[in-house]
Amino acid sequence: MPRKNPDVEEADEKDLEVGKPKEWAAGIPGVLHSMQPAIKHMGLGRTEKTLLALNQKHGFDCMSCAWPDPDHRKTFEFCENGAKAVTWEATPVVIESDFWAEHTVSELRQRTEYWLGMQGRLTEPVYKPAGEDRYRPVSWDEAFGILGRKLNGLASPDEAAFYTSGRTSNEAAFIYQLFVRAFGTNNLPDCSNMCHESSGWAMGQTIGIGKATITYDDFAKAQLIIIMGQNPGTNHPRMLTALEEAKEAGAEIVAVNPLPEAGLLRYKNPQKVKGIIGHGTDLADQFLQIRVGGDMALLQAISKRVLDAEAKNPGTVLDHQFLEEHCEGLDDLKAHLEGLDDETVLAATGLRSDEIDELAARYLKADRVIITWAMGITQHKKGVATIKEIINLLLLRGNIGKPGAGASPIRGHSNVQGDRTMGIWEQMPPAFLDALGKEFSFDPPREHGADAVETIRRMRDGGIKVFVALGGNLVAAISDTHAAEAAMENTDITVQISTKLNRSHTVTGREALILPTMGRTEIDLQESGPQFVSVEDTVCAVHPSAGRVQPVAPNLLSEVAIVCRIARETVAGKSSADWAGFEKNYDLIREHISHVVAGCENYNDKIRQEGGFVLPNGPRDSRTFPTPTGKAILTVNHLESIERPAGTLILQSVRSHDQFNTTIYGHNDRYRGIKKGRDVVFVSPEDIAELGLSDGQFVDIHGVYEDNVERVMRKLRVVSYPTASGCAATYYPEANVLVPLDSVAEGSNTPASKAVLVRLEPTAEPV
């Protein structure tokens, strides 16, 4: 297989092809789009070693989404995008030393995410000195020395921020946060700040825990599953198998989304005969094409109908025993919803009354209900309040803490939930910090640190001078792209611990380091022998992960090794942590985790059990709620709709089928009918006509905000598409340029990327 970085063909909008959206997902095309790229880029042997071990009990965990694994694994326990993620990471193509002499940072900055990622794996540390426009290879010792001097020379530990990606293992995350706190700061922004932080805030305040209250098996036990603001066919395709199992067991499924998604219409399971030569499984019994930002109004309307049904037939609708024993706030909620106006709901949702009545009837007849959601709910100004309304609706009929029922936020990145469990949060509670300090004989800082948005603000204002990222691509992932880039350039040094190139390597501080690391697919051999790591999925299951192929280069270090060596350079002697020992034997890390992290007692023993173990979850396991009062809280949330002035649309960002987060695998969005390009904006035929535009026309998208800052996406092709009226969609992360840094969800500070007021104007430049 080739090891030299390849020539990569970029997309040209002139080659863009627009076809009809698909009405079903997966099937034989899913298999072909999984296997063909894997064999082409990895070879048959490497493909077999990796994909057959993917998501297996004695293999490695998928580095893309956090969808849980069933107890009984199939031979092919992966989806199309999981296979793409493995291919992207496990490619034997590497970046050779001469690459850095051939390409300036300025030139790399002009390249797309796709081109950067396709250059191959990073294999050696590189450094960009101040005033220079090239990286140059350096030794590991030189790289750690550069970073150590910068960190040790700061006037305050709070002048540094330490970002984390969700692909980081539990072991790496635990020692990373230990190192950061031993250094003296809680500046621990992470990717969760930008995706499910709203879920954590809302659920933490209402049921005492910011995690799903279900298990994998609950899907097959549910009578009704309401799927809100997510596209599982692209973002977590293995969920479709769980939904198929639920349908076969008799469940009804309702999809609530501004866009019709192929994966929620019909699923052709490629591991079943009917998925290959048959019709497949129709999934959604009802599709509510809601207006962007209307979910809160819909949920309040359903809860009001539940309360009205109880008023007509007292004692027959609400779960009174559950509410009396485990909940508070019912009377206040009743009083608040009595004033809910139907016309306000219809205007906010864009739905008809009979559609809302139908969903309410489905909810009322079902005894076991799961509501599951993703970033279409969290990334709104009212994201936290909307999720509180989900909890309200579930609590009214006792749909938490019983089989087949519960709240299910679907995490979009593999171990983002585990990272938080391990202490990656700028606001960890005192009990965790007390345990950490006791275990390692130091006093952790107590003042809350900076999250992702606040980190950008402080870098912009000169308060944060050193930025270290353990994985991820913050400059592309965060809102307000131009502001984020200017903030990053205002730092003294940026440090990226990465497997492959991305945008954040090209937008740097005055100095910059790239530290290459092993991937999950690779064998991690340390002084004490082969090592494994662990991860936590979206339903609190913790399981081991061990790579199967040799690292692409002998000089690579694991994430654990890199963190330990940074710590030895900067915080040696500031705690009792045995950094050298941690690098040699990850069991030592897990032993400390068992003493610090609640639910992880005897970690080394439990993680070696078949399939790992499940963390305790009070609301799910025993209907106990770790809130200040010990009860789940029904909340009053004041409805606020998005006003759309004439001539504007409400824009949401979406992923294509050929990407995961900011990683672009190709230029196609198969299910939406887009090929050979990404520069499109999806608009309904009615809105195209109303705005005086035409299908196929090129437009510029202008953000409409009160801060008078011009935010524009240039030259996108209008695609007539069945979106909700008054709404539009375009691709993430490109659309981040339109989202002001201060446009965030109330409480969680998550960028409000799913509700951007925009104006479409015909592009002025020649096409």
C-alpha positions in Angstrom: 0.0 0.0 0.0 1.2 3.6 -0.7 2.7 5.5 2.2 3.2 8.8 0.3 0.5 11.4 0.6 -1.7 11.2 -2.5 -2.9 13.8 -5.0 -6.5 14.5 -4.0 -9.1 15.7 -6.4 -11.2 18.5 -4.9 -14.8 19.3 -5.7 -15.7 22.0 -8.1 -19.2 23.5 -7.9 -19.4 23.2 -11.6 -19.4 19.4 -11.3 -22.1 19.4 -8.6 -24.9 17.0 -9.3 -28.4 17.2 -7.7 -30.7 14.2 -7.8 -33.8 13.1 -5.9 -33.5 12.4 -2.2 -33.6 8.8 -1.2 -36.6 7.3 0.6 -34.7 4.5 2.4 -31.3 4.0 4.0 -28.5 1.4 4.1 -29.1 -1.8 2.0 -26.5 -3.0 -0.5 -25.3 0.6 -1.2 -24.4 1.0 2.5 -22.3 -2.2 2.3 -20.5 -1.1 -0.9 -19.8 2.4 0.5 -18.4 0.8 3.6 -16.2 -1.9 2.0 -14.9 -0.3 -1.2 -13.1 2.7 0.4 -11.8 0.4 3.1 -10.2 -2.1 0.7 -9.0 0.7 -1.6 -7.3 2.7 1.1 -6.2 0.1 3.7 -5.9 -3.1 1.6 -7.7 -6.4 2.2 -5.6 -7.6 5.1 -5.7 -4.3 7.1 -9.5 -4.1 6.4 -10.1 -7.6 7.8 -8.0 -6.9 10.9 -9.8 -3.7 11.7 -13.4 -4.0 10.6 -13.9 -7.5 12.0 -12.7 -6.2 15.4 -14.7 -3.0 15.3 -17.2 -2.8 18.2 -16.5 -6.4 19.2 -16.1 -7.4 22.9 -12.4 -8.1 22.4 -11.7 -5.5 19.7 -11.7 -1.7 19.7 -14.5 0.8 20.0 -15.6 2.8 17.0 -14.1 6.3 17.0 -17.1 7.9 15.5 -20.5 7.9 17.3 -21.3 6.7 20.8 -24.1 4.4 19.9 -24.2 1.4 22.4 -23.4 -2.1 21.5 -25.9 -5.0 22.0 -25.0 -7.9 24.3 -25.0 -10.3 21.4 -22.7 -8.9 18.7 -23.0 -9.7 15.0 -19.9 -10.4 12.9 -20.3 -7.1 11.2 -21.1 -4.8 14.2 -20.4 -1.5 12.3 -22.2 0.9 10.0 -21.1 2.6 6.8 -19.8 5.7 8.6 -18.0 3.6 11.2 -16.2 1.8 8.4 -15.3 5.2 6.9 -13.9 6.4 10.3 -11.7 3.3 10.6 -10.5 3.7 7.0 -9.7 7.4 7.6 -7.7 6.6 10.8 -6.1 3.2 9.9 -4.9 4.2 6.4 -1.2 3.3 5.9 -0.7 6.5 3.9 1.5 8.8 6.0 2.8 12.4 5.8 6.5 12.2 5.0 9.1 14.7 6.4 9.5 16.5 3.1 5.8 17.5 3.2 6.5 20.3 5.6 9.2 21.8 3.4 6.9 21.6 0.4 3.9 23.3 2.0 3.7 26.6 4.0 1.1 27.0 6.7 -0.5 29.8 4.6 -0.9 27.4 1.7 -2.3 24.6 3.9 -4.9 27.1 5.2 -6.3 27.5 1.7 -6.9 23.7 1.5 -10.2 22.1 2.4 -10.8 19.8 5.4 -11.1 16.9 2.9 -7.8 17.6 1.3 -6.0 18.0 4.6 -7.4 14.7 6.0 -6.5 12.8 2.9 -2.8 13.6 3.1 -2.4 10.7 5.6 -1.4 10.0 9.1 0.9 12.4 11.1 4.1 10.5 12.2 6.5 13.0 13.7 6.3 16.1 15.9 6.5 19.4 14.0 7.0 22.9 15.2 6.3 26.3 13.7 8.5 29.0 15.3 7.2 32.6 15.7 7.5 34.7 12.5 7.9 31.6 10.3 5.3 30.1 7.9 6.4 26.5 7.9 6.3 23.6 10.3 9.6 21.7 10.7 10.2 18.3 12.2 11.5 18.2 15.7 12.3 15.5 18.3 9.8 14.5 20.9 12.2 15.9 23.6 12.4 19.2 21.8 8.6 19.4 21.4 7.9 18.7 25.1 10.6 21.2 26.0 9.1 24.0 23.9 5.6 23.4 25.4 7.0 23.0 29.0 8.8 26.4 28.8 5.7 28.1 27.5 3.5 26.7 30.2 6.0 27.3 33.0 6.5 30.8 31.9 2.9 31.9 32.2 2.0 34.5 34.8 -1.0 32.4 35.8 -2.2 28.8 35.0 -5.5 30.4 33.9 -3.6 31.8 30.9 -3.7 28.3 29.4 -6.7 26.2 28.1 -6.8 22.5 27.5 -9.3 21.2 25.0 -10.5 17.6 24.7 -12.1 15.7 21.8 -14.6 12.9 22.4 -12.4 10.3 20.9 -10.1 10.5 23.9 -10.1 7.4 26.1 -11.1 7.3 29.7 -7.5 6.7 30.8 -6.2 9.6 28.8 -9.0 11.9 29.8 -8.5 11.1 33.5 -4.8 11.9 33.6 -5.3 14.9 31.3 -7.7 16.5 33.7 -5.3 15.5 36.6 -2.4 17.2 34.8 -4.4 20.3 34.1 -5.6 20.7 37.6 -2.2 20.0 39.0 -1.0 22.8 36.7 -3.5 25.0 38.5 -6.6 25.7 36.3 -10.0 24.4 35.4 -9.9 25.6 31.9 -11.0 22.3 30.3 -13.2 23.1 27.3 -14.4 20.1 25.4 -16.5 19.1 22.4 -19.5 18.4 24.7 -19.7 22.2 25.2 -20.8 22.5 21.6 -23.2 19.5 21.3 -24.9 18.0 24.3 -24.1 20.5 27.0 -27.8 21.6 26.9 -28.8 18.0 27.7 -26.5 17.8 30.7 -27.8 21.1 32.1 -31.4 20.4 31.6 -31.3 16.8 32.9 -29.0 17.6 35.7 -31.4 20.3 37.0 -34.5 18.1 36.6 -33.5 14.5 37.4 -30.0 15.0 38.8 -28.0 13.2 36.1 -27.1 14.4 32.6 -27.1 11.0 31.0 -29.6 8.7 29.3 -32.0 6.9 31.6 -32.3 3.8 29.3 -30.3 0.8 28.2 -29.9 -0.6 24.7 -32.5 -3.3 25.4 -35.1 -0.7 26.3 -35.6 0.2 22.7 -37.1 -3.2 21.9 -39.3 -3.0 25.0 -40.8 0.5 24.2 -44.3 0.9 22.9 -43.6 4.4 21.5 -40.3 6.0 20.5 -40.3 9.8 19.7 -37.2 10.8 17.7 -36.5 14.5 17.8 -34.0 16.7 16.0 -31.7 14.0 14.7 -30.8 12.0 11.6 -29.7 8.6 12.7 -29.3 7.3 9.1 -26.2 9.5 8.8 -25.0 10.4 12.3 -25.5 7.1 14.1 -26.7 4.5 11.6 -26.5 1.5 13.9 -29.5 3.1 15.7 -31.6 2.0 12.8 -31.1 -1.6 13.7 -32.4 -0.9 17.2 -35.4 0.9 15.8 -36.1 -2.0 13.4 -36.0 -4.4 16.4 -38.4 -2.1 18.3 -40.8 -2.0 15.3 -40.7 -5.8 15.0 -41.6 -6.0 18.7 -44.7 -3.7 18.1 -43.4 -0.2 18.9 -44.7 2.9 17.1 -42.1 5.5 16.0 -42.7 9.2 15.5 -40.1 11.4 13.8 -40.0 15.1 14.6 -37.7 17.0 12.3 -37.6 19.9 9.8 -36.2 17.6 7.1 -37.5 14.2 6.0 -34.5 11.9 6.6 -34.2 8.7 4.6 -33.2 6.6 7.6 -36.4 7.4 9.4 -38.6 6.6 6.5 -37.4 3.1 5.6 -34.5 0.9 6.7 -33.0 -1.9 4.6 -30.9 -3.8 7.0 -28.0 -5.2 4.9 -27.6 -8.2 7.3 -31.1 -9.4 6.6 -32.6 -10.9 3.5 -35.5 -8.4 3.4 -32.9 -5.6 3.6 -31.1 -6.9 0.5 -33.9 -8.1 -1.8 -37.0 -7.0 0.0 -38.8 -3.7 0.9 -37.0 -3.3 4.3 -38.7 -1.9 7.4 -40.9 1.2 7.4 -39.8 3.0 10.5 -41.7 6.3 11.2 -45.5 5.8 11.8 -45.8 9.6 11.9 -43.6 12.3 10.6 -44.0 15.8 12.1 -42.2 18.3 9.9 -41.7 20.9 12.5 -40.5 24.4 12.0 -37.0 25.0 13.2 -37.1 26.0 16.9 -40.7 24.8 17.4 -40.0 21.7 19.5 -40.5 23.4 22.8 -44.0 24.6 21.8 -44.9 21.1 20.5 -43.8 19.4 23.8 -45.8 21.9 25.9 -48.8 21.3 23.7 -48.5 17.5 24.2 -48.1 17.9 28.0 -51.2 20.2 28.0 -53.2 17.5 26.2 -52.1 14.9 28.7 -53.2 17.2 31.6 -56.5 17.9 29.9 -57.1 14.2 29.4 -56.5 13.7 33.1 -58.9 16.5 34.0 -61.6 14.8 31.9 -60.9 11.4 33.4 -59.3 11.9 36.9 -57.0 9.2 38.1 -56.6 7.4 34.7 -54.0 9.3 32.8 -51.2 10.6 35.0 -49.0 8.2 37.0 -50.1 9.6 40.4 -48.1 7.3 42.5 -44.9 8.0 40.7 -45.6 11.8 40.7 -46.4 11.8 44.5 -43.4 9.7 45.5 -40.7 10.9 43.2 -41.6 14.3 41.7 -42.4 17.9 42.6 -43.7 20.9 40.7 -46.8 19.4 39.1 -49.2 22.1 40.3 -47.0 24.9 38.9 -46.7 23.1 35.6 -50.5 22.7 35.4 -51.1 26.4 36.1 -48.5 27.4 33.6 -49.8 25.2 30.7 -53.4 26.3 31.3 -52.4 29.5 29.6 -50.8 27.9 26.5 -52.4 29.4 23.4 -53.1 27.0 20.5 -52.5 29.6 17.9 -49.1 30.4 19.4 -48.2 26.7 19.2 -49.3 26.3 15.6 -47.4 29.4 14.6 -44.2 28.2 16.4 -44.4 24.6 15.1 -45.8 25.1 11.6 -48.0 22.0 12.3 -51.7 21.4 12.2 -53.8 20.7 15.3 -54.7 17.2 14.1 -51.0 16.3 13.8 -50.4 17.4 17.4 -53.6 15.5 18.5 -52.3 12.4 16.8 -49.0 12.4 18.6 -50.8 13.1 21.9 -53.0 10.1 21.3 -50.0 7.9 20.6 -48.4 9.1 23.8 -51.5 8.6 25.9 -52.1 5.0 24.8 -48.5 3.9 25.3 -47.3 2.8 28.7 -43.6 2.7 27.8 -42.2 5.7 26.0 -38.7 6.7 25.0 -37.9 10.2 23.8 -34.6 10.5 22.1 -32.9 13.6 20.7 -29.7 15.0 19.4 -28.3 18.4 18.3 -31.4 19.5 16.5 -32.7 20.1 20.1 -29.6 21.1 22.0 -28.2 23.8 19.7 -30.9 26.4 20.2 -31.2 29.5 22.4 -34.0 27.6 24.3 -32.3 24.2 24.1 -32.1 23.7 27.8 -35.7 24.7 28.3 -36.8 22.4 25.4 -35.1 19.4 27.0 -36.7 20.3 30.4 -40.0 20.0 28.5 -39.0 16.5 27.3 -38.5 15.6 30.9 -41.8 17.1 31.9 -43.6 15.0 29.4 -41.9 11.8 30.4 -42.5 12.4 34.1 -46.2 13.0 33.8 -46.8 9.4 32.9 -43.9 7.8 34.9 -41.8 7.2 31.8 -38.5 7.2 33.6 -37.1 4.3 35.6 -39.1 1.5 34.1 -38.3 -0.9 31.2 -38.8 0.4 27.8 -39.1 4.0 28.8 -36.9 7.0 29.5 -34.9 9.9 28.2 -32.2 9.2 25.6 -29.9 12.0 24.4 -27.8 10.4 21.6 -24.1 11.5 22.0 -22.5 12.3 18.7 -18.9 11.4 19.5 -17.5 8.2 20.8 -16.3 8.9 24.3 -17.5 12.4 24.9 -19.7 11.1 27.8 -16.8 9.1 29.3 -14.5 12.2 29.2 -17.0 14.0 31.3 -17.3 11.1 33.7 -13.5 11.2 34.0 -13.5 14.9 35.0 -13.2 16.7 31.7 -15.4 19.6 32.6 -14.7 23.2 33.6 -17.3 22.9 36.4 -16.6 19.6 38.1 -18.5 19.3 41.5 -16.7 19.7 44.8 -17.0 16.0 45.7 -15.0 15.0 42.6 -12.3 17.6 43.3 -12.1 16.6 46.9 -11.6 12.9 45.9 -9.0 13.9 43.3 -7.1 16.1 45.7 -7.1 13.4 48.4 -6.0 10.7 46.0 -3.0 12.7 44.6 -2.1 14.8 47.6 -2.7 18.3 46.2 -5.4 21.0 46.3 -7.2 21.2 42.9 -8.4 24.7 41.8 -12.0 25.4 42.7 -12.9 28.4 40.5 -14.8 27.4 37.4 -12.8 27.5 34.2 -13.6 28.4 30.6 -15.8 26.3 28.3 -15.3 26.3 24.6 -17.1 29.6 23.8 -15.5 31.4 26.8 -12.1 30.0 25.7 -12.5 31.7 22.4 -13.5 35.0 24.1 -10.5 34.9 26.4 -8.1 34.1 23.6 -9.6 37.0 21.6 -9.1 39.3 24.6 -5.5 38.1 25.4 -6.4 36.3 28.6 -5.5 32.8 27.3 -2.1 32.6 25.7 -1.5 28.9 25.4 -4.0 26.5 23.8 -3.5 22.7 24.0 -5.9 20.3 22.2 -6.1 16.6 22.9 -7.7 15.7 19.6 -10.5 17.6 17.9 -10.7 20.5 15.5 -12.0 23.4 17.6 -11.4 26.2 15.2 -13.6 24.5 12.6 -16.2 23.1 15.1 -16.9 26.3 17.1 -19.3 29.1 16.0 -18.3 32.4 14.5 -15.4 31.1 12.3 -13.7 34.4 11.7 -13.8 35.4 15.3 -12.5 32.0 16.4 -9.6 32.1 13.9 -8.6 35.6 15.0 -8.7 34.4 18.6 -6.5 31.4 17.9 -4.0 33.6 16.1 -3.9 35.9 19.1 -2.3 33.2 21.3 1.4 32.7 22.0 1.3 29.0 21.0 -1.2 26.4 19.9 -0.6 22.7 20.4 -2.6 20.0 18.6 -2.3 16.3 19.6 -3.7 14.6 16.5 -3.8 11.6 14.2 -4.3 13.6 10.9 -4.2 17.1 9.6 -7.3 19.4 10.0 -8.1 23.1 9.9 -6.9 23.8 13.4 -3.3 22.9 12.3 -3.4 25.8 9.8 -4.9 28.5 12.0 -2.2 28.8 14.7 -0.8 30.9 17.4 2.4 32.8 16.9 4.1 29.4 17.6 2.6 26.0 17.0 3.2 22.4 17.7 1.6 19.3 16.2 2.1 16.1 18.3 1.2 12.9 16.4 -0.6 10.2 18.3 -1.7 6.6 17.9 -5.3 5.8 16.9 -7.7 3.4 18.5 -7.1 0.9 15.7 -3.4 0.5 16.6 -1.6 -1.8 19.1 -0.4 0.2 22.1 2.8 -1.5 23.4 4.3 0.0 26.5 7.1 -1.1 28.9 4.8 -3.4 30.8 3.3 -5.0 27.7 0.3 -4.4 25.4 -2.2 -1.9 26.8 -5.9 -1.4 26.3 -8.1 1.6 27.1 -11.8 2.1 28.0 -14.7 4.2 26.8 -18.3 4.9 27.9 -21.2 4.9 25.4 -24.4 6.9 25.3 -26.2 4.5 27.8 -23.5 4.5 30.4 -21.9 1.2 29.4 -18.1 1.1 29.9 -16.1 -1.3 27.9 -12.5 -2.0 26.9 -10.9 -1.1 23.5 -7.6 -2.5 22.1 -6.2 -1.9 18.7 -5.4 -4.6 16.2 -2.9 -3.3 13.7 0.7 -2.1 14.1 1.1 1.7 14.4 1.8 3.4 11.0 5.1 4.7 12.3 7.5 3.5 15.1 7.9 7.1 16.4 4.2 7.5 17.4 3.2 7.9 21.1 -0.1 7.1 22.6 -2.3 9.8 24.0 -1.5 8.6 27.5 2.2 8.7 26.8 2.0 12.3 25.4 0.0 13.6 28.4 2.4 11.9 30.9 5.4 13.4 29.2 3.9 16.9 29.1 3.0 16.5 32.8 6.6 15.4 33.7 7.9 18.5 31.9 5.5 20.9 33.8 3.9 19.6 37.0 6.4 17.0 38.3 6.4 17.2 42.1 3.1 19.2 42.3 1.2 16.0 43.2 1.8 12.4 44.0 1.0 11.3 40.5 3.3 8.7 39.1 3.5 10.0 35.5 6.3 7.6 34.4 4.3 4.7 35.9 1.1 5.7 34.2 2.8 5.6 30.8 4.2 2.2 31.4 1.1 0.5 32.7 -2.5 1.8 32.3 -3.7 -0.4 35.1 -2.2 2.1 37.5 -4.4 4.8 36.0 -7.5 2.7 36.4 -6.6 1.9 40.0 -6.7 5.7 40.7 -9.9 6.1 38.7 -11.5 3.5 41.0 -10.7 5.7 44.0 -11.9 9.0 42.5 -14.8 8.4 40.1 -18.1 7.4 41.6 -19.4 4.1 40.1 -15.9 3.0 39.0 -14.9 1.2 42.1 -12.7 -2.0 41.3 -12.3 -0.6 37.8 -9.6 -3.0 36.7 -11.7 -6.0 37.6 -15.0 -4.7 36.2 -13.5 -3.5 32.9 -12.1 -7.0 32.3 -15.5 -8.6 32.6 -17.1 -9.8 29.4 -18.4 -6.7 27.7 -17.3 -4.4 30.5 -19.8 -2.9 32.9 -22.6 -0.4 33.3 -22.3 2.7 35.5 -25.0 3.2 38.1 -27.8 5.5 37.1 -30.2 6.5 39.9 -33.2 7.6 37.8 -32.9 4.5 35.6 -32.0 1.9 38.2 -34.1 2.8 41.2 -36.1 5.9 40.5 -33.8 7.9 42.8 -33.0 11.4 41.7 -29.9 13.1 43.0 -31.3 16.6 43.0 -31.2 18.9 46.0 -34.6 17.7 47.1 -34.2 14.1 46.1 -37.0 14.3 43.7 -37.4 14.8 40.0 -38.5 18.4 39.2 -41.3 19.3 36.8 -40.3 22.8 35.5 -42.1 25.9 34.2 -40.5 27.2 31.0 -41.7 30.3 29.2 -42.2 29.7 25.6 -40.2 31.9 23.2 -40.7 31.5 19.4 -38.3 32.5 16.7 -39.6 35.5 14.8 -38.9 35.5 11.1 -39.1 38.9 9.4 -40.2 39.0 5.8 -37.5 38.0 3.3 -35.6 35.8 5.8 -35.3 32.1 6.6 -34.3 30.2 9.7 -31.2 28.2 8.8 -29.9 25.1 10.4 -26.6 23.4 9.8 -26.5 19.6 9.0 -24.0 17.0 8.3 -23.7 15.3 4.9 -23.6 11.5 4.7 -19.9 11.6 3.8 -18.7 13.2 7.0 -18.4 12.8 10.8 -18.3 16.0 12.8 -15.8 18.2 11.0 -14.1 15.3 9.2 -15.1 15.2 5.6 -14.8 11.7 4.0 -16.0 12.7 0.5 -18.1 15.2 -1.5 -21.4 13.2 -1.6 -24.6 13.3 0.5 -26.2 10.2 -1.0 -29.5 10.3 0.9 -30.2 13.9 0.0 -29.2 13.4 -3.6 -26.1 15.6 -3.6 -23.0 14.5 -5.4 -19.6 16.0 -6.0 -20.0 19.1 -3.8 -21.1 20.7 -0.6 -21.9 24.3 -1.5 -25.6 24.0 -1.4 -28.5 25.4 0.6 -31.7 23.4 0.9 -34.9 25.5 0.6 -38.5 24.5 0.1 -40.1 25.2 -3.3 -42.6 27.5 -1.7 -39.9 29.6 -0.1 -37.9 29.7 -3.3 -40.8 31.2 -5.1 -41.7 33.6 -2.3 -38.1 34.9 -2.2 -38.1 35.4 -6.0 -35.3 32.8 -6.5 -35.0 29.7 -8.6 -33.9 26.2 -8.1 -30.2 25.9 -9.1 -29.5 29.6 -8.7 -26.4 30.7 -6.8 -26.9 32.8 -3.7 -24.9 34.3 -0.9 -26.2 33.6 2.6 -26.1 36.6 4.9 -26.6 36.3 8.7 -29.2 38.7 10.1 -28.1 39.9 13.6 -28.2 43.1 15.6 -24.4 43.3 16.2 -23.9 44.7 12.7 -21.1 42.3 11.9 -21.2 41.0 8.4 -21.3 37.2 8.3 -21.6 35.7 4.8 -21.4 32.3 3.1 -20.6 33.0 -0.6 -21.9 31.3 -3.7 -24.1 28.4 -2.7 -26.5 26.6 -5.1 -30.1 26.7 -4.1 -31.6 23.2 -4.0 -35.3 22.8 -4.0 -35.9 20.4 -1.1 -38.9 19.4 1.1 -37.8 21.4 4.1 -40.2 22.9 6.6 -41.8 26.2 5.5 -39.7 29.2 6.3 -36.6 27.1 7.0 -33.4 26.2 5.2 -30.4 24.0 5.7 -26.7 23.9 4.7 -23.7 22.0 5.8 -21.7 22.1 9.0 -19.0 23.2 9.7 -19.0 25.7 6.8 -22.2 27.3 8.2 -20.4 28.2 11.5 -19.3 31.4 9.9 -22.9 32.6 10.2 -23.3 32.0 13.9 -22.2 34.8 16.3 -20.0 33.7 19.1 -22.5 35.2 21.6 -25.5 33.4 20.1 -25.7 30.5 22.6 -28.2 28.4 24.5 -29.4 29.9 27.7 -27.6 28.2 30.6 -25.4 25.7 28.7 -23.5 28.3 26.5 -23.8 25.9 23.5 -23.6 27.6 20.1 -27.1 28.1 18.7 -26.2 26.6 15.3 -29.6 25.2 14.6 -31.5 28.4 14.4 -29.7 31.1 12.4 -31.7 33.9 10.9 -30.5 34.5 7.3 -31.2 36.4 4.1 -30.5 34.8 0.7 -29.2 37.2 -2.0 -28.3 36.3 -5.6 -24.5 36.0 -5.8 -23.0 39.0 -7.5 -19.8 37.3 -8.9 -19.8 35.3 -12.1 -20.6 31.6 -11.7 
